[in-house]
Amino acid sequence: DVSAACAAGFQGEAEVGCCQRPGAPYHLYGCAAIPRSPCGNWTVEKVEAFLLGLQSLAEDLTRHFQLVASLSNVTALPWIP
C-alpha cells in the first residue's frame, strides 16, 4: 500500500498510480501548484506605507530643489509643482 500527500506549495487530493512495470516509479497526480499572487507579499497596508514614503520623498525633493534654485539661481530646469 502506498500513500501520498501534496508537497508544500501544492494543493489537492494526492493520488498514487501504479507503476508501469516492476521496479518503475509510482505516478503521483492530483496536486497542483498553489497560485502565487502577482504582487508577491504586498498587502494593502504595505502599499499604502510605500506610497506615503514616496510622497514624503517627493516633498523633500521639492524643498531641496527650491533651496538649490534660490541659492544658485538655476534656470535651466522648468519648475514642476
LOMARKE-54821 format. One record per residue: residue in three letters; x, y, z of N, C-alpha, C, CB in turn; residue number from 0. Coordinates in steps of 0.1 Angstrom, whole numbers, plus 5000, padded with zeros to 4 digits. Each point is the difference from the previous one (the first is absolute). Glycine has a CB too. Layout:
N
<atom resn="ALA" n_u="X" n_v="Y" n_w="Z" ca_u="X" ca_v="Y" ca_w="Z" c_u="X" c_v="Y" c_w="Z" cb_u="X" cb_v="Y" cb_w="Z" resi="NUM"/>
...
END
This chain:
81
<atom resn="ASP" n_u="5008" n_v="4988" n_w="5000" ca_u="4992" ca_v="5012" ca_w="5000" c_u="5009" c_v="5012" c_w="5000" cb_u="4981" cb_v="4988" cb_w="5012" resi="0"/>
<atom resn="VAL" n_u="5016" n_v="5022" n_w="4979" ca_u="5007" ca_v="5012" ca_w="4999" c_u="4991" c_v="5012" c_w="5003" cb_u="5017" cb_v="4990" cb_w="4983" resi="1"/>
<atom resn="SER" n_u="4987" n_v="5020" n_w="5025" ca_u="4993" ca_v="5012" ca_w="5002" c_u="5008" c_v="5012" c_w="4996" cb_u="4987" cb_v="4989" cb_w="5019" resi="2"/>
<atom resn="ALA" n_u="5006" n_v="5022" n_w="4979" ca_u="5008" ca_v="5012" ca_w="4996" c_u="4992" c_v="5012" c_w="5005" cb_u="5009" cb_v="4989" cb_w="4979" resi="3"/>
<atom resn="ALA" n_u="4998" n_v="5022" n_w="5022" ca_u="4994" ca_v="5013" ca_w="5003" c_u="5007" c_v="5011" c_w="4991" cb_u="4995" cb_v="4992" cb_w="5024" resi="4"/>
<atom resn="CYS" n_u="4997" n_v="5018" n_w="4974" ca_u="5006" ca_v="5011" ca_w="4992" c_u="5011" c_v="5007" c_w="5007" cb_u="4978" cb_v="5003" cb_w="4989" resi="5"/>
<atom resn="ALA" n_u="5033" n_v="5000" n_w="5004" ca_u="5011" ca_v="5007" ca_w="5006" c_u="4997" c_v="5014" c_w="5004" cb_u="5016" cb_v="4985" cb_w="4987" resi="6"/>
<atom resn="ALA" n_u="4992" n_v="5021" n_w="5021" ca_u="4999" ca_v="5015" ca_w="5003" c_u="4999" c_v="5008" c_w="4987" cb_u="5012" cb_v="4997" cb_w="5023" resi="7"/>
<atom resn="GLY" n_u="4979" n_v="5012" n_w="4976" ca_u="4999" ca_v="5008" ca_w="4988" c_u="4990" c_v="4994" c_w="4990" cb_u="5023" cb_v="5008" cb_w="5004" resi="8"/>
<atom resn="PHE" n_u="4972" n_v="4980" n_w="4999" ca_u="4990" ca_v="4994" ca_w="4991" c_u="4988" c_v="4997" c_w="5008" cb_u="5018" cb_v="4990" cb_w="4986" resi="9"/>
<atom resn="GLN" n_u="4971" n_v="5008" n_w="5007" ca_u="4987" ca_v="4997" ca_w="5007" c_u="4992" c_v="4990" c_w="4991" cb_u="4999" cb_v="5023" cb_w="5011" resi="10"/>
<atom resn="GLY" n_u="4992" n_v="4970" n_w="4995" ca_u="4991" ca_v="4991" ca_w="4993" c_u="4999" c_v="4987" c_w="5008" cb_u="5007" cb_v="5010" cb_w="4978" resi="11"/>
<atom resn="GLU" n_u="4988" n_v="4980" n_w="5015" ca_u="4999" ca_v="4986" ca_w="5005" c_u="5010" c_v="4992" c_w="4994" cb_u="4975" cb_v="5003" cb_w="5004" resi="12"/>
<atom resn="ALA" n_u="5036" n_v="4994" n_w="5003" ca_u="5011" ca_v="4992" ca_w="4994" c_u="4995" c_v="4986" c_w="4998" cb_u="5017" cb_v="5014" cb_w="5012" resi="13"/>
<atom resn="GLU" n_u="4986" n_v="4981" n_w="4976" ca_u="4997" ca_v="4986" ca_w="4997" c_u="5012" c_v="4993" c_w="4994" cb_u="4976" cb_v="5006" cb_w="4996" resi="14"/>
<atom resn="VAL" n_u="5026" n_v="4981" n_w="5007" ca_u="5011" ca_v="4993" ca_w="4995" c_u="4995" c_v="4990" c_w="4989" cb_u="5013" cb_v="5002" cb_w="5022" resi="15"/>
<atom resn="GLY" n_u="4994" n_v="4998" n_w="4967" ca_u="4997" ca_v="4991" ca_w="4989" c_u="5010" c_v="4989" c_w="5000" cb_u="4989" cb_v="5018" cb_w="4987" resi="16"/>
<atom resn="CYS" n_u="5007" n_v="4970" n_w="5009" ca_u="5010" ca_v="4989" ca_w="4999" c_u="5011" c_v="5003" c_w="4990" cb_u="4981" cb_v="4984" cb_w="5006" resi="17"/>
<atom resn="CYS" n_u="5030" n_v="5009" n_w="4997" ca_u="5011" ca_v="5001" ca_w="4991" c_u="4997" c_v="4992" c_w="4987" cb_u="5016" cb_v="5003" cb_w="5020" resi="18"/>
<atom resn="GLN" n_u="4991" n_v="5001" n_w="4970" ca_u="4998" ca_v="4994" ca_w="4987" c_u="5005" c_v="4985" c_w="4999" cb_u="5002" cb_v="5023" cb_w="4990" resi="19"/>
<atom resn="ARG" n_u="5009" n_v="4975" n_w="5018" ca_u="5006" ca_v="4986" ca_w="5000" c_u="5007" c_v="4999" c_w="5014" cb_u="5003" cb_v="4999" cb_w="4975" resi="20"/>
<atom resn="PRO" n_u="5000" n_v="4989" n_w="5029" ca_u="5006" ca_v="4998" ca_w="5013" c_u="5013" c_v="5007" c_w="5001" cb_u="4990" cb_v="4977" cb_w="5001" resi="21"/>
<atom resn="GLY" n_u="5012" n_v="5031" n_w="5010" ca_u="5012" ca_v="5007" ca_w="5002" c_u="4999" c_v="5015" c_w="4995" cb_u="5013" cb_v="4978" cb_w="4999" resi="22"/>
<atom resn="ALA" n_u="4977" n_v="5025" n_w="4993" ca_u="4999" ca_v="5013" ca_w="4995" c_u="4993" c_v="5009" c_w="5010" cb_u="4998" cb_v="4991" cb_w="4977" resi="23"/>
<atom resn="PRO" n_u="5004" n_v="5022" n_w="5022" ca_u="4994" ca_v="5009" ca_w="5010" c_u="4985" c_v="5001" c_w="5000" cb_u="5021" cb_v="5013" cb_w="4999" resi="24"/>
<atom resn="TYR" n_u="4973" n_v="4990" n_w="5012" ca_u="4986" ca_v="5002" ca_w="5000" c_u="4997" c_v="5014" c_w="4994" cb_u="4997" cb_v="4986" cb_w="5021" resi="25"/>
<atom resn="HIS" n_u="4991" n_v="5016" n_w="4975" ca_u="4995" ca_v="5013" ca_w="4994" c_u="4992" c_v="5007" c_w="5011" cb_u="5001" cb_v="4991" cb_w="4976" resi="26"/>
<atom resn="LEU" n_u="5003" n_v="5021" n_w="5026" ca_u="4992" ca_v="5009" ca_w="5009" c_u="4992" c_v="5010" c_w="4992" cb_u="5017" cb_v="4997" cb_w="5019" resi="27"/>
<atom resn="TYR" n_u="4971" n_v="5005" n_w="4984" ca_u="4992" ca_v="5010" ca_w="4994" c_u="4989" c_v="5005" c_w="5009" cb_u="5004" cb_v="4989" cb_w="4978" resi="28"/>
<atom resn="GLY" n_u="4989" n_v="5022" n_w="5018" ca_u="4990" ca_v="5005" ca_w="5008" c_u="5004" c_v="5013" c_w="5008" cb_u="4991" cb_v="4977" cb_w="5002" resi="29"/>
<atom resn="CYS" n_u="5022" n_v="5026" n_w="4997" ca_u="5005" ca_v="5012" ca_w="5007" c_u="5003" c_v="5011" c_w="4990" cb_u="5010" cb_v="4986" cb_w="5018" resi="30"/>
<atom resn="ALA" n_u="4987" n_v="5026" n_w="4985" ca_u="5003" ca_v="5011" ca_w="4991" c_u="5007" c_v="5011" c_w="5009" cb_u="4980" cb_v="4995" cb_w="4985" resi="31"/>
<atom resn="ALA" n_u="5028" n_v="5013" n_w="5008" ca_u="5007" ca_v="5011" ca_w="5007" c_u="4990" c_v="5010" c_w="5005" cb_u="5021" cb_v="4996" cb_w="4985" resi="32"/>
<atom resn="ILE" n_u="4981" n_v="5009" n_w="5027" ca_u="4991" ca_v="5010" ca_w="5005" c_u="5004" c_v="5013" c_w="4993" cb_u="4998" cb_v="4989" cb_w="5023" resi="33"/>
<atom resn="PRO" n_u="4992" n_v="5018" n_w="4971" ca_u="5003" ca_v="5012" ca_w="4992" c_u="5006" c_v="5011" c_w="5010" cb_u="4981" cb_v="4994" cb_w="4984" resi="34"/>
<atom resn="ARG" n_u="5029" n_v="5012" n_w="5010" ca_u="5006" ca_v="5011" ca_w="5008" c_u="4995" c_v="5013" c_w="4996" cb_u="5021" cb_v="4987" cb_w="5002" resi="35"/>
<atom resn="SER" n_u="4978" n_v="5022" n_w="5007" ca_u="4995" ca_v="5014" ca_w="4997" c_u="5010" c_v="5007" c_w="4991" cb_u="4987" cb_v="5001" cb_w="5022" resi="36"/>
<atom resn="PRO" n_u="5008" n_v="5006" n_w="4967" ca_u="5009" ca_v="5007" ca_w="4992" c_u="5007" c_v="5012" c_w="5008" cb_u="4986" cb_v="4994" cb_w="4980" resi="37"/>
<atom resn="CYS" n_u="5009" n_v="5009" n_w="5031" ca_u="5005" ca_v="5010" ca_w="5008" c_u="5010" c_v="4995" c_w="5011" cb_u="4979" cb_v="5013" cb_w="4996" resi="38"/>
<atom resn="GLY" n_u="5024" n_v="4974" n_w="5004" ca_u="5009" ca_v="4995" ca_w="5010" c_u="4994" c_v="5001" c_w="5014" cb_u="5020" cb_v="5006" cb_w="4986" resi="39"/>
<atom resn="ASN" n_u="4987" n_v="4999" n_w="5023" ca_u="4995" ca_v="5001" ca_w="5014" c_u="4995" c_v="5014" c_w="5003" cb_u="5015" cb_v="4982" cb_w="5007" resi="40"/>
<atom resn="TRP" n_u="4982" n_v="5026" n_w="4983" ca_u="4995" ca_v="5014" ca_w="5002" c_u="4986" c_v="4999" c_w="5005" cb_u="5015" cb_v="5009" cb_w="4982" resi="41"/>
<atom resn="THR" n_u="4982" n_v="4999" n_w="5029" ca_u="4986" ca_v="5001" ca_w="5005" c_u="4996" c_v="5014" c_w="4997" cb_u="5004" cb_v="4982" cb_w="5018" resi="42"/>
<atom resn="VAL" n_u="4983" n_v="5021" n_w="4985" ca_u="4995" ca_v="5014" ca_w="4998" c_u="5008" c_v="5009" c_w="5010" cb_u="4977" cb_v="4991" cb_w="4993" resi="43"/>
<atom resn="GLU" n_u="5025" n_v="5004" n_w="5019" ca_u="5008" ca_v="5009" ca_w="5010" c_u="5014" c_v="5003" c_w="4995" cb_u="4986" cb_v="4990" cb_w="5018" resi="44"/>
<atom resn="LYS" n_u="5021" n_v="5000" n_w="4976" ca_u="5013" ca_v="5002" ca_w="4995" c_u="5000" c_v="5010" c_w="4989" cb_u="5007" cb_v="4977" cb_w="5007" resi="45"/>
<atom resn="VAL" n_u="4983" n_v="5022" n_w="4984" ca_u="5000" ca_v="5009" ca_w="4988" c_u="4997" c_v="5014" c_w="5005" cb_u="4992" cb_v="4981" cb_w="4985" resi="46"/>
<atom resn="GLU" n_u="4999" n_v="5021" n_w="5025" ca_u="4997" ca_v="5013" ca_w="5005" c_u="5012" c_v="5006" c_w="5007" cb_u="4977" cb_v="4993" cb_w="5003" resi="47"/>
<atom resn="ALA" n_u="5031" n_v="4999" n_w="5004" ca_u="5012" ca_v="5005" ca_w="5007" c_u="5010" c_v="5004" c_w="4989" cb_u="4996" cb_v="4985" cb_w="5020" resi="48"/>
<atom resn="PHE" n_u="5006" n_v="5007" n_w="4970" ca_u="5009" ca_v="5003" ca_w="4989" c_u="4996" c_v="5013" c_w="4993" cb_u="5004" cb_v="4975" cb_w="4997" resi="49"/>
<atom resn="LEU" n_u="4983" n_v="5027" n_w="5001" ca_u="4996" ca_v="5012" ca_w="4993" c_u="5002" c_v="5012" c_w="5009" cb_u="4983" cb_v="4987" cb_w="4988" resi="50"/>
<atom resn="LEU" n_u="5015" n_v="5012" n_w="5025" ca_u="5003" ca_v="5011" ca_w="5009" c_u="5015" c_v="5003" c_w="5000" cb_u="4981" cb_v="4993" cb_w="5015" resi="51"/>
<atom resn="GLY" n_u="5027" n_v="4997" n_w="4984" ca_u="5015" ca_v="5002" ca_w="4999" c_u="5003" c_v="5008" c_w="4987" cb_u="5004" cb_v="4979" cb_w="5014" resi="52"/>
<atom resn="LEU" n_u="4990" n_v="5017" n_w="4975" ca_u="5002" ca_v="5007" ca_w="4987" c_u="4996" c_v="5014" c_w="5001" cb_u="4997" cb_v="4979" cb_w="4988" resi="53"/>
<atom resn="GLN" n_u="4991" n_v="5024" n_w="5018" ca_u="4995" ca_v="5013" ca_w="5002" c_u="5010" c_v="5009" c_w="5008" cb_u="4976" cb_v="4992" cb_w="4998" resi="54"/>
<atom resn="SER" n_u="5029" n_v="5002" n_w="5013" ca_u="5010" ca_v="5007" ca_w="5008" c_u="5012" c_v="5003" c_w="4992" cb_u="4991" cb_v="4989" cb_w="5021" resi="55"/>
<atom resn="LEU" n_u="5014" n_v="5001" n_w="4971" ca_u="5012" ca_v="5003" ca_w="4992" c_u="4998" c_v="5011" c_w="4990" cb_u="5006" cb_v="4976" cb_w="5002" resi="56"/>
<atom resn="ALA" n_u="4982" n_v="5024" n_w="4992" ca_u="4997" ca_v="5010" ca_w="4990" c_u="5000" c_v="5014" c_w="5007" cb_u="4986" cb_v="4984" cb_w="4986" resi="57"/>
<atom resn="GLU" n_u="5008" n_v="5017" n_w="5026" ca_u="5000" ca_v="5013" ca_w="5007" c_u="5014" c_v="5004" c_w="5003" cb_u="4977" cb_v="4994" cb_w="5010" resi="58"/>
<atom resn="ASP" n_u="5031" n_v="4997" n_w="4995" ca_u="5014" ca_v="5003" ca_w="5003" c_u="5008" c_v="5005" c_w="4988" cb_u="5000" cb_v="4983" cb_w="5018" resi="59"/>
<atom resn="LEU" n_u="4998" n_v="5010" n_w="4970" ca_u="5007" ca_v="5004" ca_w="4988" c_u="4995" c_v="5014" c_w="4996" cb_u="5002" cb_v="4976" cb_w="4993" resi="60"/>
<atom resn="THR" n_u="4985" n_v="5027" n_w="5008" ca_u="4995" ca_v="5013" ca_w="4997" c_u="5007" c_v="5011" c_w="5008" cb_u="4978" cb_v="4989" cb_w="4993" resi="61"/>
<atom resn="ARG" n_u="5023" n_v="5008" n_w="5020" ca_u="5006" ca_v="5010" ca_w="5009" c_u="5015" c_v="5002" c_w="4997" cb_u="4984" cb_v="4994" cb_w="5018" resi="62"/>
<atom resn="HIS" n_u="5023" n_v="4995" n_w="4979" ca_u="5014" ca_v="5001" ca_w="4996" c_u="5001" c_v="5008" c_w="4987" cb_u="5005" cb_v="4978" cb_w="5012" resi="63"/>
<atom resn="PHE" n_u="4987" n_v="5019" n_w="4978" ca_u="5000" ca_v="5007" ca_w="4987" c_u="4998" c_v="5015" c_w="5002" cb_u="4992" cb_v="4979" cb_w="4989" resi="64"/>
<atom resn="GLN" n_u="4998" n_v="5024" n_w="5020" ca_u="4998" ca_v="5014" ca_w="5002" c_u="5012" c_v="5007" c_w="5007" cb_u="4975" cb_v="4995" cb_w="5002" resi="65"/>
<atom resn="LEU" n_u="5031" n_v="4998" n_w="5007" ca_u="5012" ca_v="5006" ca_w="5007" c_u="5011" c_v="5002" c_w="4990" cb_u="4994" cb_v="4988" cb_w="5021" resi="66"/>
<atom resn="VAL" n_u="5009" n_v="5002" n_w="4971" ca_u="5011" ca_v="5001" ca_w="4990" c_u="4997" c_v="5011" c_w="4990" cb_u="5005" cb_v="4975" cb_w="5002" resi="67"/>
<atom resn="ALA" n_u="4982" n_v="5026" n_w="4993" ca_u="4996" ca_v="5010" ca_w="4991" c_u="5002" c_v="5014" c_w="5006" cb_u="4984" cb_v="4984" cb_w="4989" resi="68"/>
<atom resn="SER" n_u="5013" n_v="5017" n_w="5024" ca_u="5002" ca_v="5014" ca_w="5006" c_u="5014" c_v="5003" c_w="5002" cb_u="4978" cb_v="4997" cb_w="5011" resi="69"/>
<atom resn="LEU" n_u="5031" n_v="4993" n_w="4992" ca_u="5014" ca_v="5003" ca_w="5002" c_u="5008" c_v="5002" c_w="4988" cb_u="4998" cb_v="4987" cb_w="5020" resi="70"/>
<atom resn="SER" n_u="4999" n_v="5006" n_w="4969" ca_u="5008" ca_v="5001" ca_w="4989" c_u="4993" c_v="5006" c_w="4988" cb_u="5012" cb_v="4980" cb_w="5008" resi="71"/>
<atom resn="ASN" n_u="4976" n_v="5024" n_w="4993" ca_u="4992" ca_v="5006" ca_w="4989" c_u="5000" c_v="4990" c_w="4988" cb_u="5007" cb_v="5023" cb_w="5008" resi="72"/>
<atom resn="VAL" n_u="4990" n_v="4965" n_w="4995" ca_u="4999" ca_v="4990" ca_w="4989" c_u="4988" c_v="5003" c_w="4991" cb_u="5011" cb_v="4982" cb_w="5015" resi="73"/>
<atom resn="THR" n_u="4991" n_v="5020" n_w="4972" ca_u="4989" ca_v="5003" ca_w="4991" c_u="4999" c_v="4990" c_w="4989" cb_u="5002" cb_v="5024" cb_w="5005" resi="74"/>
<atom resn="ALA" n_u="5007" n_v="4966" n_w="4995" ca_u="5001" ca_v="4990" ca_w="4989" c_u="4988" c_v="4990" c_w="5001" cb_u="5025" cb_v="5003" cb_w="4999" resi="75"/>
<atom resn="LEU" n_u="4970" n_v="4995" n_w="5013" ca_u="4990" ca_v="4990" ca_w="5002" c_u="4987" c_v="5008" c_w="5002" cb_u="5016" cb_v="4983" cb_w="5010" resi="76"/>
<atom resn="PRO" n_u="4973" n_v="5012" n_w="4983" ca_u="4987" ca_v="5006" ca_w="5002" c_u="4994" c_v="4996" c_w="5014" cb_u="4996" cb_v="5000" cb_w="4975" resi="77"/>
<atom resn="TRP" n_u="4997" n_v="5009" n_w="5031" ca_u="4994" ca_v="4997" ca_w="5013" c_u="4988" c_v="4991" c_w="4997" cb_u="5007" cb_v="5022" cb_w="5010" resi="78"/>
<atom resn="ILE" n_u="4993" n_v="4967" n_w="4998" ca_u="4990" ca_v="4990" ca_w="4999" c_u="4993" c_v="4999" c_w="5014" cb_u="5012" cb_v="4987" cb_w="4982" resi="79"/>
<atom resn="PRO" n_u="4976" n_v="5018" n_w="5020" ca_u="4994" ca_v="4999" ca_w="5013" c_u="4997" c_v="4987" c_w="5005" cb_u="4990" cb_v="5021" cb_w="4995" resi="80"/>
END
